[in-house]
Amino acid sequence: MEKTAEELKAFELIPFQACIDAGAEAIMTAHIQYPRIEEQTAVSLETGEEINLPATLSKTVLTDLLRGEMGFEGVIISDAMDMDAIKKHFDPMDTARLAIEAGVNVILMPADTSSPEGLADLEQYIRDVAALVEEGRISSAKVDDSVLRILKLKQEHSLLEPYFCEDIEAKVQNALETVGSEEHHALESSIAAKAVTLLKNENDLLPMQLSDENVLILVPYDSEVLSAQYAVETLQASGKLPEQAEIRVVPYSAFSKAALEGVKHLIAVSAAYGMTFSQFLKFPVDELCHLC
């Protein structure tokens, strides 16, 4: 992004500064480049070209700007290190060194832990980072600072006391009462409602006036189906959606033309990545619109 620090402060950084002033305890970085703020470069492993360090690896952004000028004293968490913006261009140990030296306190997802092999990779990653600290290539003072910030945050939320429970059923019940609590769901709904921004509403389409119509909701990922179904059930239970309306949730991966049969309304939830909506659906958008 070709913006100066002053330009960011006048627009993009306003909500971040408001959160910091309100006591935000953690902030996540982005792998975005600000060549007019961070001028240090590195050679891309993929292209061999010089590229500017992303914000996640930038001391200028994280320490000088975020901590120094904006006054953030909480925990800085990196965005996922397995994203292409990082892993395609940097060696894993270079990213660990640069991120920690830049001011990152928690390195997120440096390895895929969904398999035994991935867990082994994570253990090796930790050993390799520890070796860099022992060699003096990563400052031990930076590591100590990160540990202290994390421990302080845990202490503030009473998370330092060890939790021991051999009863599996008791563990499951505790998880259900905590993570799946009504209080948490209410907070989730409140955050979601406040986060929605309506950019345009042609022909007063929203809010939708439904009765017994057939509605199809498309979501980008299989893992989002249960969340979307829960949202529909919650809205129906609260009377905001008619219970007689047939509302189905389908991921893009399971979508077919047959799924549109009898559909009165189609709601497509999109993820803003590098691929287009038509690529998600595997056939042109204008054909989909014609079918609707």
C-alpha positions in Angstrom: 0.0 0.0 0.0 1.5 3.3 -1.1 0.6 5.3 2.0 2.6 7.2 4.5 2.2 6.8 8.2 0.5 10.1 8.4 -2.0 9.1 5.7 -2.7 5.8 7.6 -3.3 7.7 10.9 -5.8 9.9 9.2 -7.9 7.0 8.0 -7.1 3.3 8.3 -5.5 3.5 11.8 -8.4 5.4 13.4 -10.3 2.3 14.6 -7.0 0.7 15.8 -6.2 3.8 17.8 -9.7 3.8 19.3 -9.3 0.2 20.3 -6.0 0.9 21.9 -7.4 3.8 23.8 -10.3 1.6 25.0 -7.9 -1.0 26.4 -7.4 -3.5 23.6 -5.3 -6.4 24.9 -4.1 -7.9 21.7 -3.7 -6.8 18.1 -3.0 -9.0 15.0 -0.6 -8.0 12.3 -1.2 -8.1 8.5 1.2 -9.3 5.8 0.7 -6.1 3.9 3.6 -4.0 2.5 4.0 -0.3 3.3 7.1 0.7 1.2 6.8 4.3 2.3 7.0 3.3 5.9 9.2 0.2 5.9 12.0 0.5 3.4 13.9 -2.6 4.3 13.8 -5.3 1.6 14.5 -9.0 1.3 15.0 -11.3 -1.7 11.9 -13.3 -2.5 12.5 -17.1 -2.5 9.8 -17.5 -5.2 10.8 -14.7 -7.7 14.3 -13.8 -6.7 13.2 -10.1 -6.7 13.7 -7.6 -3.9 10.4 -7.1 -2.0 9.6 -4.8 0.9 9.2 -6.4 4.3 5.5 -6.9 5.2 4.1 -5.3 8.4 4.3 -8.6 10.2 8.1 -8.5 9.9 8.6 -4.7 10.2 10.1 -3.2 13.3 9.2 0.2 12.0 5.5 -0.7 11.8 5.2 -2.9 15.0 7.6 -1.3 17.4 8.1 2.3 16.2 4.5 3.0 15.0 2.2 0.6 16.9 4.0 0.6 20.3 5.9 3.9 20.1 3.5 6.3 18.4 0.1 4.6 19.1 1.0 3.5 22.6 -0.1 -0.1 22.4 1.2 -2.2 25.3 -0.6 -5.4 24.8 0.2 -8.6 23.0 1.1 -8.5 19.3 0.0 -11.6 17.4 1.2 -12.4 13.8 -1.3 -13.3 11.1 -0.9 -16.9 9.9 2.7 -17.6 8.9 1.6 -20.4 6.5 0.0 -17.9 4.2 1.5 -17.6 0.7 2.5 -13.9 1.4 5.0 -15.2 3.9 5.9 -18.8 3.1 6.4 -18.3 -0.6 8.9 -15.5 -0.1 10.7 -16.1 3.1 12.6 -18.9 4.8 10.7 -20.0 8.0 13.6 -19.2 10.3 14.1 -15.8 8.6 10.4 -15.0 9.3 10.7 -16.1 12.9 13.8 -14.0 13.5 12.4 -10.9 11.7 9.0 -11.2 13.4 10.3 -11.5 16.9 12.9 -8.8 16.4 10.1 -6.6 14.9 8.0 -7.0 18.1 5.7 -10.0 17.4 4.9 -11.7 20.7 2.9 -14.7 19.4 3.8 -16.4 16.1 0.6 -17.8 14.6 0.4 -21.0 12.6 4.1 -21.5 11.6 3.2 -25.2 10.8 0.1 -27.2 9.9 -0.7 -29.1 13.1 -3.6 -31.1 11.6 -1.5 -34.2 11.2 1.2 -36.1 13.2 3.8 -34.9 10.6 2.7 -31.3 11.1 3.0 -31.6 14.9 6.6 -32.9 14.4 7.3 -29.9 12.1 6.1 -27.6 14.9 8.3 -29.2 17.4 11.3 -28.9 15.1 10.3 -25.3 14.4 10.4 -24.5 18.1 13.8 -26.2 18.5 15.2 -24.2 15.5 13.9 -20.9 17.0 15.5 -21.8 20.3 18.8 -22.4 18.6 18.6 -19.0 17.0 18.2 -17.5 20.4 21.1 -19.5 21.8 23.2 -18.3 18.9 22.3 -14.7 19.5 20.6 -14.2 16.2 17.3 -13.6 18.0 17.4 -11.3 21.1 16.7 -13.2 24.3 15.4 -9.9 25.7 12.8 -9.8 22.9 11.7 -13.4 23.9 11.6 -12.4 27.6 9.5 -9.4 26.8 7.0 -11.6 24.8 6.8 -14.1 27.6 6.1 -11.4 30.2 3.4 -9.8 28.1 1.7 -13.2 27.5 1.9 -14.1 31.2 0.5 -10.7 32.3 -2.4 -11.1 29.9 -3.1 -14.6 31.3 -2.9 -13.3 34.8 -5.4 -10.6 34.1 -7.9 -13.3 33.0 -7.1 -15.8 35.7 -5.5 -18.3 33.3 -2.3 -19.0 35.2 -3.9 -21.5 37.6 -3.5 -25.1 36.2 -6.6 -26.9 35.2 -6.5 -30.6 35.9 -9.4 -32.9 35.3 -9.2 -36.6 34.6 -13.0 -36.9 34.0 -13.5 -36.7 30.2 -17.2 -36.1 30.6 -16.5 -33.3 33.0 -14.1 -31.7 30.5 -16.7 -31.9 27.7 -19.4 -30.4 29.9 -17.1 -27.6 31.0 -16.3 -26.8 27.3 -20.0 -26.8 26.4 -20.8 -24.5 29.3 -18.0 -22.1 28.5 -17.4 -22.0 24.7 -21.0 -22.8 23.8 -22.6 -20.7 26.5 -25.6 -18.4 25.8 -23.4 -15.5 27.0 -20.8 -16.2 24.4 -23.4 -16.6 21.6 -25.1 -13.3 22.6 -21.7 -11.6 22.5 -21.0 -13.1 19.0 -24.4 -11.9 17.8 -23.8 -8.4 19.1 -20.3 -8.2 17.5 -21.7 -9.5 14.2 -24.6 -7.0 14.2 -22.3 -4.1 14.9 -19.8 -5.2 12.3 -22.3 -5.3 9.4 -22.0 -2.3 7.0 -24.7 -2.0 4.3 -23.0 -0.4 1.2 -26.1 -0.2 -1.0 -29.7 -1.5 -1.0 -31.2 -1.3 -4.4 -35.0 -1.5 -4.6 -35.1 -1.8 -0.8 -34.3 -5.5 -1.0 -33.1 -5.6 2.6 -34.4 -6.5 5.0 -35.9 -9.4 3.1 -39.6 -10.0 3.5 -40.0 -13.8 3.7 -43.0 -16.0 4.2 -42.7 -19.6 3.1 -40.2 -19.1 0.2 -37.4 -21.5 -0.5 -34.1 -19.8 0.3 -30.6 -21.0 -0.6 -27.5 -19.7 1.3 -24.1 -20.4 -0.3 -21.1 -20.2 2.0 -17.4 -20.4 0.8 -16.2 -23.3 3.1 -17.6 -26.5 4.3 -16.6 -25.6 7.9 -19.0 -22.6 7.8 -22.1 -24.6 7.2 -22.9 -25.3 10.9 -22.3 -21.6 11.8 -24.7 -20.4 9.1 -27.3 -23.0 10.0 -27.1 -21.9 13.7 -27.6 -18.3 12.6 -30.7 -19.2 10.6 -32.1 -21.2 13.6 -31.4 -18.4 16.0 -33.2 -15.9 13.7 -36.1 -18.2 13.3 -36.4 -18.8 17.0 -36.3 -15.0 17.7 -39.1 -14.4 15.1 -36.9 -12.5 12.7 -37.2 -15.2 10.1 -40.5 -17.1 9.5 -40.2 -20.7 10.7 -42.1 -21.9 7.6 -39.5 -20.6 5.2 -37.3 -23.4 3.9 -33.8 -22.1 4.3 -30.9 -24.4 3.2 -27.2 -23.8 3.7 -24.8 -25.2 1.1 -21.0 -24.8 0.7 -19.6 -23.9 -2.8 -18.0 -27.3 -3.0 -21.4 -29.0 -2.9 -23.2 -26.5 -5.1 -24.8 -27.6 -8.4 -27.4 -26.3 -10.8 -29.9 -28.8 -9.3 -29.6 -27.0 -6.0 -31.3 -24.0 -7.5 -34.5 -25.9 -8.3 -37.5 -24.1 -6.6 -35.2 -21.5 -5.0 -36.9 -18.1 -4.7 -34.0 -16.2 -3.1 -30.2 -17.0 -3.4 -27.8 -15.5 -0.8 -24.2 -15.9 -1.7 -21.6 -15.3 1.0 -18.3 -14.4 -0.6 -14.8 -14.4 0.8 -12.6 -11.5 -0.5 -9.6 -13.3 -1.8 -7.7 -13.4 -5.0 -10.2 -15.6 -6.8 -13.5 -14.3 -8.4 -17.0 -15.4 -7.5 -17.3 -17.2 -10.8 -14.2 -19.2 -10.0 -15.8 -20.2 -6.7 -18.9 -21.5 -8.6 -16.9 -23.0 -11.5 -19.1 -21.5 -14.0 -19.8 -17.8 -15.1 -21.8 -15.5 -12.8 -24.0 -14.4 -15.7 -25.2 -18.0 -16.1 -26.0 -18.2 -12.4 -27.9 -14.9 -12.6 -29.9 -16.3 -15.6 -30.7 -19.4 -13.6 -32.1 -17.3 -10.7 
